[in-house]
Amino acid sequence: MLANGIRVGKEWVRKLMALHGIRAKTTRKFKATTNSAPMLPVAPNLIARDLTPALPNQVWTTDITYLATDEGLLYLTVVLDLFSRQVVGWSIQSRMTRPVGGGCVAYGLVPTSIGSRIGCAFGS
């Protein structure tokens, strides 16, 4: 309204918004999702940035991201085969208090014998 040259107060805008069922979009407070522990040892780099394996199922990569929903955050973990660039498994959890990668066995093509090797969440 101010951009159109109409001067109004906050209370008048609040009443107009309520009358028309308009609500302001609020931002959520930042929630830290990484539990960094500097005293833990660093895992060795076994692939040395060679992201082009010669055969399938030699190198997998994983990523964790969060999805904001009306009911809160959900954590999506995806496991990819770097040879085919296809999803090997995925998991959605409501909390990151346990290893989320292990759930990828239930929702993907990961055989349980191979899937037992995954399940660690890494922070960066």
Helices and strands as residue ranges (DSSP letters): G 2-4, H 10-20, E 60-69, E 72-81, E 86-93, G 101-105, H 112-115
